[in-house]
Amino acid sequence: MLKSLFISVFLFAVPMAAQSCGGKFSSFLDRLVDEAELSGISRTTAREFLAGAKQNQAVLTADKSQGFFQRNFIDFSQRLISNNRIENGRFQAQQQDAIFNRINTDFGIPRSVLLAFWAFETDFGAVQGDFNTRNALVTLAHDCRRPELFRPQVFAAMELFARGDFNPKITTGAWAGEIGMVQMLPSDIIENGRDGDGDGLISLKTSAPDALLSGASVLSSLGWQAGQPWLQEVTVPADMDWALSGIETKLAVADWAAMGVLARNGQLADLQASLILPMGRKGPAFLAYPNFDVYFEWNQSFVYVLTAAYFGTLLEGAPVYNGGNPDGGLTGEQVQALQLKLEGHGYDVGGADGILGARSRIAIQAEQIRLGMPADAWPTIALLNAL
C-alpha cells in the first residue's frame, strides 16, 4: 500500500521549511533528529532509532525501475491473476471466515476486496519483502524524488519505535517502507492498526486477522461505503461519445444506460459511475462506482488499481472479462515519447515514465478531442504521429 497523499499528524507537526532532502547523509540524519524534536519526539529516541541507519541503493533502484506498470491492462491482469491466486483466495476466504465476518459487520467491506489486495501485495503473506524498513524510509526521504511522501513516514516509524512497536534493526518489509501482509506504511499503522486475533498485540507480519482488520480500517477511513459495489464489467455501443469515458467524468447510471451501456452480468447499480476503457473503445469496459475512488488512495497506479478491483469482482463470482479486440497500443518507450510531447503541449502527466497513468490518460483524451480522434484515452501510433 503506497499512497501519494495521506493524513498524518507528522506531516503537519514538522515545519514545511524543514522538509529538506539530499546533501551529506550524516548531516541529513542530524537534521532528522532536530526535526523529530520539533514534532514531539525526544532527541534520545530519534538518535536511538537512527543509530546505524544506512542508505540502500537497492531501494532507489526499485523506486526508479517500475517497468512492470508499463504493461497494458490485459497483460498486467493476466500476469497478476493466476489460477493459484484464485484458488488460494477462495481458500483464505474460508480459512479467515471469522475475521471477514467481523470486517463485514464493522466496516461493510466485502472479503473479496481485501483478498485481492492481500494476494497482490504479499501473496497472502508469503512474500512481505526483506528490505530493512528504517533504512528504506530514510533512503527515500533523503532522495529528492518524493521526500514529501517518505519524510513523514520516518517520524511515524520513530513514534512506533517509541511505543515499543518497531525495531529499527530487524523490522523488514517492502522497498517503499510498507510492513506486513497488506503492506501498511508506519502512519497507517498508527492510525489504523487493529488487533484482530484478540491477543492484545498488532502483528501485521504474522497475524492474518490483525493485518486484514487493519487493512479494512484503512479502507474505511478512506471513505469506503458499506453495501455499495466498486466495479462492474459492461458492454458499450460502437457509436457513443467516447469523450465521456474516464475516471474524471461521473454520471448517473441511468444516463449511461440511456447511451446503451449495459451490464455484462447482473444489474447496474443506481449510483454515480465513471466509464473506464483501459484499452480504448474496442477493449474491456467497466463502470467504476464511488468505492472505486478508494482504490486510488491505496495505490496510485491505474493498471494496478483496476486489476485489484476487477480481481475482487472475479472472487465474487463475476465472469472473466471480455478482452475485445483493442487497437494496438504503444511500447513503454513510445508512451514515454508521447508523454514528452504532451508535456510540450503544456500537460502535467506526472513525468515521462512510460507508465500510462490517470494524468496521462486525461491529457491523451484532451488531445484526441482536439485532433478529432475517438477520445477513448487509449494511445496509438496514429496519435503519437499526429503530435
C-alpha positions in Angstrom: 0.0 0.0 0.0 1.6 3.2 -1.1 -0.4 6.4 -1.2 0.8 9.6 -2.6 -1.4 11.5 -0.2 -2.3 10.6 3.4 -3.4 12.2 6.6 -0.7 12.1 9.3 -0.1 14.3 12.3 3.6 14.1 11.5 3.1 15.7 8.1 1.9 18.9 9.9 4.0 18.7 13.0 7.3 19.2 11.1 7.6 22.7 9.7 7.5 22.7 5.9 10.7 24.7 5.7 12.5 21.8 7.3 11.4 19.3 4.6 14.8 19.2 3.0 16.4 16.4 1.1 19.8 15.5 -0.3 23.2 16.5 0.9 25.6 14.6 3.0 23.8 11.6 4.5 25.2 12.0 8.0 24.1 15.7 8.1 20.7 14.7 6.8 20.3 12.3 9.8 21.3 15.1 12.2 18.6 17.2 10.7 16.1 14.4 11.2 16.9 14.4 14.9 16.3 18.2 15.1 13.0 17.9 13.3 11.9 14.9 15.4 12.3 17.1 18.5 10.1 19.7 16.9 7.4 17.1 16.3 7.5 16.0 20.0 9.8 13.0 19.7 12.8 13.1 22.1 16.3 13.5 20.7 17.3 10.4 22.6 14.6 8.4 20.9 15.4 9.8 17.5 19.1 9.1 17.9 18.4 5.5 19.0 16.1 5.0 16.1 18.6 6.3 13.6 21.7 4.6 15.1 23.3 2.6 12.3 21.0 3.9 9.6 22.3 3.3 6.1 21.4 4.3 2.6 20.2 1.4 0.5 20.9 1.8 -3.2 18.6 -1.2 -4.0 15.7 0.8 -2.6 16.4 3.7 -5.1 16.8 1.3 -7.9 13.5 -0.3 -7.1 11.8 3.1 -6.9 13.0 4.1 -10.3 12.6 0.8 -12.0 8.9 0.0 -12.2 8.6 -1.1 -15.8 6.1 -3.8 -14.8 3.5 -1.0 -14.5 4.1 -0.1 -18.2 2.1 -3.1 -19.3 -1.4 -2.8 -20.6 -4.4 -3.9 -18.6 -4.9 -7.2 -20.2 -1.2 -8.2 -20.0 -0.9 -6.9 -16.4 -4.1 -8.5 -15.1 -3.3 -11.9 -16.7 0.1 -11.9 -15.0 -1.3 -11.0 -11.6 -4.4 -13.1 -11.6 -3.2 -16.7 -11.7 -5.3 -19.8 -11.1 -3.2 -20.3 -8.0 -4.2 -16.9 -6.6 -7.8 -17.5 -7.4 -7.8 -20.9 -5.6 -5.8 -19.5 -2.7 -8.1 -16.6 -2.4 -11.1 -18.8 -2.2 -9.3 -21.0 0.4 -8.4 -18.0 2.5 -11.9 -16.7 2.3 -13.0 -19.8 4.2 -9.9 -20.0 6.4 -10.3 -16.5 7.7 -14.1 -16.6 7.7 -14.4 -15.3 11.3 -12.4 -12.1 10.8 -14.0 -11.5 7.4 -17.5 -11.7 9.1 -16.3 -9.2 11.7 -14.9 -6.9 9.0 -18.2 -7.0 7.1 -20.1 -6.2 10.4 -17.8 -3.4 11.5 -16.9 -1.8 8.1 -19.2 -3.3 5.4 -16.2 -4.2 3.3 -16.5 -7.5 1.2 -13.9 -10.1 1.8 -13.1 -10.3 -1.9 -11.8 -6.7 -1.8 -9.3 -7.4 0.9 -8.4 -10.8 -0.6 -7.4 -9.1 -3.8 -5.1 -6.7 -2.0 -3.7 -9.4 0.2 -3.0 -11.5 -2.9 -1.3 -8.8 -4.9 0.6 -7.2 -2.0 2.2 -10.3 -0.5 0.8 -13.4 -2.0 -1.3 -13.9 1.2 1.6 -13.1 3.4 4.2 -15.3 1.8 6.3 -12.5 0.2 6.4 -9.5 2.5 9.8 -8.1 1.5 13.2 -8.2 3.2 14.3 -4.6 3.0 15.2 -3.0 6.3 12.2 -0.7 6.8 14.1 2.1 8.7 16.8 2.2 6.1 14.3 2.2 3.2 12.4 5.1 4.7 15.5 7.3 5.4 16.9 6.4 2.0 13.7 7.6 0.2 13.4 10.6 2.5 16.9 11.7 1.7 16.4 11.2 -2.0 14.8 14.3 -3.6 12.3 12.4 -5.8 9.5 12.2 -3.3 10.7 13.3 0.1 7.3 14.8 0.9 5.9 11.3 1.0 8.6 9.5 2.9 9.9 12.0 5.3 6.8 12.0 7.5 6.9 8.2 7.5 10.3 8.3 9.1 8.8 10.2 12.1 5.8 7.9 12.2 8.2 4.9 12.4 10.1 6.8 15.2 6.7 7.1 17.0 6.1 3.3 16.7 9.7 2.8 18.0 9.0 5.0 21.0 5.9 2.8 21.7 7.9 -0.3 21.5 6.2 -1.5 18.3 9.0 -1.1 15.9 12.6 -2.4 16.0 14.7 -0.4 13.5 17.4 -3.0 13.3 15.3 -6.0 12.4 11.9 -4.7 11.0 11.7 -5.6 7.3 9.2 -5.1 4.5 8.8 -3.7 1.0 11.3 -1.4 -0.6 9.0 1.6 -0.1 8.7 1.1 3.7 5.4 -0.8 3.9 5.1 -3.5 6.5 3.1 -6.7 6.9 0.7 -8.9 5.0 -1.2 -6.0 3.4 1.8 -3.6 3.3 1.0 -0.7 5.5 3.1 2.4 6.0 4.0 3.5 9.5 1.5 6.3 9.7 -1.3 3.9 8.6 -0.3 1.5 11.3 -0.5 4.3 13.9 -3.9 5.4 12.6 -5.5 2.1 11.6 -3.5 -0.8 13.2 -6.1 -3.2 14.8 -5.8 -6.3 17.0 -7.9 -8.8 15.0 -7.0 -12.0 16.9 -7.5 -10.7 20.4 -4.0 -11.3 21.8 -3.5 -7.7 22.7 -0.9 -7.1 20.0 -0.9 -5.7 16.5 1.2 -8.2 14.5 0.8 -7.2 10.9 3.6 -9.6 9.7 2.4 -12.8 11.4 -1.3 -12.4 12.1 -3.7 -12.5 9.2 -6.6 -11.3 11.4 -4.6 -8.3 12.5 -3.5 -7.5 9.0 -6.9 -7.9 7.5 -8.8 -5.9 10.2 -6.1 -3.2 9.9 -6.5 -3.1 6.1 -10.2 -2.8 6.4 -9.8 0.1 8.9 -7.6 1.9 6.3 -10.2 1.4 3.5 -13.0 2.6 5.8 -11.0 5.7 6.8 -10.5 6.4 3.1 -14.3 6.6 2.5 -15.4 3.0 1.6 -19.2 2.9 1.5 -20.7 -0.2 3.0 -23.1 -2.2 0.8 -22.0 -0.5 -2.4 -20.3 -2.1 -5.4 -17.0 -0.8 -6.7 -16.6 -2.1 -10.3 -18.8 -3.8 -12.9 -18.0 -5.0 -16.4 -20.3 -3.6 -19.1 -20.8 -3.6 -22.8 -20.8 -0.4 -24.8 -22.3 0.6 -28.1 -20.0 1.3 -31.0 -21.1 4.9 -31.6 -21.2 6.6 -28.2 -19.4 9.8 -27.1 -16.1 8.4 -26.0 -15.1 11.8 -24.5 -17.4 10.9 -21.6 -15.2 8.0 -20.6 -12.5 8.3 -18.0 -12.4 8.4 -14.2 -12.8 12.2 -14.0 -16.4 12.0 -15.6 -19.1 10.7 -13.3 -22.7 10.3 -14.5 -25.8 8.7 -13.1 -26.0 5.0 -14.2 -29.4 5.8 -15.7 -27.6 8.2 -18.1 -25.1 5.6 -19.1 -27.9 3.1 -19.7 -29.6 5.6 -21.9 -26.5 5.7 -24.0 -26.6 2.0 -24.4 -24.2 0.9 -21.7 -25.3 -2.5 -20.3 -24.2 -4.7 -17.6 -22.5 -7.8 -18.9 -23.6 -9.7 -15.9 -26.3 -8.9 -13.3 -27.9 -5.4 -12.9 -26.4 -2.0 -12.9 -26.4 -0.2 -9.5 -28.4 3.0 -9.0 -25.3 5.2 -8.4 -23.0 7.6 -10.0 -20.3 6.0 -12.1 -17.4 6.5 -14.5 -16.9 4.6 -17.7 -13.4 3.1 -17.8 -12.0 1.8 -21.0 -8.5 0.7 -20.0 -7.5 -0.2 -23.6 -9.8 2.0 -25.5 -13.3 1.7 -27.0 -12.6 -1.7 -28.5 -11.2 -3.4 -25.4 -12.7 -4.3 -21.9 -15.2 -1.8 -20.4 -16.2 -1.2 -16.8 -18.4 1.1 -14.8 -16.5 2.4 -11.7 -18.7 3.2 -8.8 -17.8 5.7 -5.9 -16.0 3.0 -3.9 -13.5 2.6 -6.8 -12.1 6.0 -5.9 -10.9 4.5 -2.6 -8.6 2.2 -4.5 -6.6 5.2 -5.7 -6.0 6.1 -2.1 -4.4 2.7 -1.6 -2.2 2.8 -4.7 -1.7 5.4 -7.4 -1.1 3.0 -10.3 -4.1 3.0 -12.7 -3.4 -0.5 -14.0 -2.8 -1.9 -10.5 -6.0 -0.4 -9.1 -8.2 -1.6 -11.9 -6.7 -5.1 -11.7 -7.2 -5.3 -8.0 -10.8 -4.0 -8.3 -11.5 -6.5 -11.1 -10.0 -9.4 -9.2 -12.3 -8.6 -6.3 -15.3 -8.9 -8.6 -13.9 -12.2 -10.0 -13.7 -13.6 -6.5 -17.3 -12.6 -6.0 -18.3 -14.7 -9.0 -18.1 -12.3 -11.9 -17.1 -13.8 -15.3 -13.7 -13.4 -16.8 -13.8 -10.0 -18.6 -14.2 -9.8 -22.4 -10.9 -8.6 -23.8 -12.4 -7.4 -27.0 -10.2 -6.5 -29.9 -8.4 -3.3 -28.9 -6.3 -1.2 -31.3 -2.6 -1.8 -30.9 -1.1 0.2 -28.2 2.4 1.7 -27.6 5.5 0.3 -26.0 6.9 1.8 -22.8 9.4 3.8 -24.8 6.7 5.1 -27.1 4.4 6.1 -24.2 7.4 7.9 -22.8 7.9 9.8 -26.1 4.2 10.6 -26.1 4.3 11.9 -22.6 7.2 14.2 -23.6 5.1 15.5 -26.4 2.2 16.0 -24.1 4.4 17.9 -21.7 5.5 20.1 -24.6 1.8 20.9 -25.1 1.5 22.1 -21.5 0.0 19.0 -19.8 1.1 17.7 -16.4 1.4 13.9 -16.9 3.3 13.3 -13.7 6.6 12.8 -15.5 7.6 10.9 -18.7 8.0 7.5 -17.1 6.4 5.3 -19.8 3.5 4.4 -17.5 0.0 5.1 -18.7 -1.4 6.6 -15.5 -4.5 8.6 -14.9 -3.0 12.0 -15.7 -1.5 10.8 -19.0 -4.9 9.4 -20.0 -6.6 12.7 -19.3 -4.1 14.5 -21.4 -4.3 11.9 -24.2 -8.1 12.2 -24.2 -7.9 16.0 -24.4 -5.6 15.8 -27.4 -7.8 13.2 -29.1 -10.7 15.6 -28.8 -8.6 18.5 -30.2 -7.4 16.4 -33.2 -10.9 14.9 -33.9 -9.9 11.4 -33.0 -12.1 8.9 -31.0 -11.5 10.3 -27.5 -11.2 7.0 -25.6 -7.8 7.9 -23.8 -6.1 4.9 -25.5 -2.8 6.0 -27.1 -2.0 4.7 -30.6 0.8 5.2 -33.1 -1.6 7.5 -35.0 -1.9 9.8 -32.0 1.8 9.8 -31.4 2.4 10.6 -35.1 -0.2 13.3 -35.1 1.5 15.1 -32.2 
